[in-house]
Amino acid sequence: MSAPATRWQVRAQRPVAYDVLKTPALFAPHNDALLAFGRREGARRFVVVDANVMRHHGAAIRDWFGQHGVEVHLVTHPGGEECKTLEACQDLVCELDTFPIHRRDDPIIAIGGGVLTDVVAFVASSYRRGVPHIKVPTTLMGYIDAALGIKAGVNFNGNKNRLGSFEPPQAVLLDPAFLPSLPRRHLLNGVCEIVKLAVIRDRALFAQLEADGAASIAACFANPAGEAILDRAIGGMLEELAPNLFEEELARKVDFGHTFSYGLETRHGERLLHGEAVLLDILVSVQIARQRGLLAGDDAARVFALVGRLGLAPDLRVLDSGTMWHSLLDRIEHRNGQQRVPMPAGIGQCVFLNDITRRELDAAVPALHARIKADHELVLEC
Ligand SMILES: NC(=O)c1ccc[n+]([C@@H]2O[C@H](COP(=O)([O-])OP(=O)(O)OC[C@H]3O[C@@H](n4cnc5c(N)ncnc54)[C@H](O)[C@@H]3O)[C@@H](O)[C@H]2O)c1
């Protein structure tokens, strides 16, 4: 008989609490929302700002820190997927070493799009084994999605987000005043993620998009209806994220549009933005749901009509079922052995599929081409 093993067990729970706070005109002189986090006496802040944000809003940001007596070290970082690298993290760590901050009460501040907040959050999760950080999203993608949760990461070895961590921020501060300087393509990129939420979990949001989406895009969401759309999208996103922050549950509604898009985005990175790839996945999924009879013809037609009405122009040329099938196989690893593909079963209703076949995908691509061509011709005739 072998001797009984000596065993010690360690158990711990890490509480997570952070505010997502909408605070318009964050860098107006009177606004001190940013001072609510970290020390005020002798405050030092390491601030990373997206290079394009710096171009449009840099003076206001710099002035704000000066007006509030905060010693600041401003670093710019270019946005764009190609800058979401380990090298970018190493550069930031080297910069951090030149500007000592208190490990607990001088939070790093990330001001930028999803690329920048993912990179900075990853640095914050590993610098001295973890320092606090605050996210200030400046793209629509960040505002309604990327900055809200706790996922951090960089692309590596040809794979998106291959290295990353779960790192709760100290706070997320939302200022819609950043959106008007965003190029239209990037605004629409974020709209694709709102469409995702509407189709898979929120019929009322879908109706809001139908009624007010186009006008809201034209107004950069600075109109009351646009604000209502963003507030609803954020609330819905947080309802999905909060009970499953660390993704113990791998069947996630918010993964709608993120199964086939992964491969498309990896393969056509120079051509497709994240939301654009998500939109293609949404349309393929709607087509599959239609083929299976999960989605009624009228509902599928409403989704296609909404995409047209919002001015989203999916680039169908990049669709190929081989890439998408391999993407699904990769997602099976990511989702621990099962497909767990969220699919619409009616607008605002979700089911999870584990039995999508290559044949279905092969059929969906030409059917989608034919559908969009027919819709287009209909519009031209009108
Ligand atoms: N962590 C998450 O949960 C999560 C969720 C969704 C997406 N993401 C990630 O987000 C990334 C995409 O984010 P993104 O779409 O914000 O891209 P991005 O950060 O590259 O920003 C897009 C472009 O807009 C510019 N920009 C940013 N703010 C601006 C402003 N206010 N005015 C003018 N220009 C501005 C940037 O310089 C860049 O050129 C992807 O890497 C994706 O994986 C992460």
The ligand as an ORCA input file, in Angstrom:
! r2SCAN-3c Opt
* xyz 0 1
  N     -11.709     42.828    -25.187
  C     -12.859     42.541    -25.753
  O     -13.775     41.998    -25.135
  C     -13.087     42.928    -27.192
  C     -14.378     42.920    -27.723
  C     -14.554     43.335    -29.040
  C     -13.471     43.717    -29.808
  N     -12.216     43.661    -29.255
  C     -11.050     44.048    -30.041
  O     -11.187     45.396    -30.448
  C     -10.351     45.594    -31.567
  C     -11.050     46.508    -32.552
  O     -11.304     47.729    -31.911
  P     -11.596     49.051    -32.730
  O     -12.557     48.748    -33.795
  O     -11.913     50.093    -31.733
  O     -10.222     49.323    -33.490
  P      -8.984     50.310    -33.213
  O      -8.666     50.382    -31.783
  O      -7.916     49.863    -34.135
  O      -9.536     51.740    -33.667
  C      -9.944     51.916    -34.983
  C      -9.307     53.145    -35.640
  O      -9.928     54.309    -35.128
  C      -8.926     55.239    -34.669
  N      -9.573     55.984    -33.604
  C      -9.883     55.538    -32.355
  N     -10.646     56.445    -31.723
  C     -10.810     57.493    -32.566
  C     -11.503     58.722    -32.490
  N     -12.257     59.035    -31.425
  N     -11.442     59.565    -33.537
  C     -10.728     59.243    -34.654
  N     -10.070     58.073    -34.794
  C     -10.118     57.210    -33.767
  C      -7.763     54.376    -34.314
  O      -6.544     55.089    -34.365
  C      -7.828     53.304    -35.391
  O      -7.230     53.769    -36.561
  C     -10.038     44.223    -32.145
  O      -8.687     43.922    -31.925
  C     -10.928     43.302    -31.339
  O     -10.350     42.031    -31.157
  C     -12.014     43.312    -27.977
*
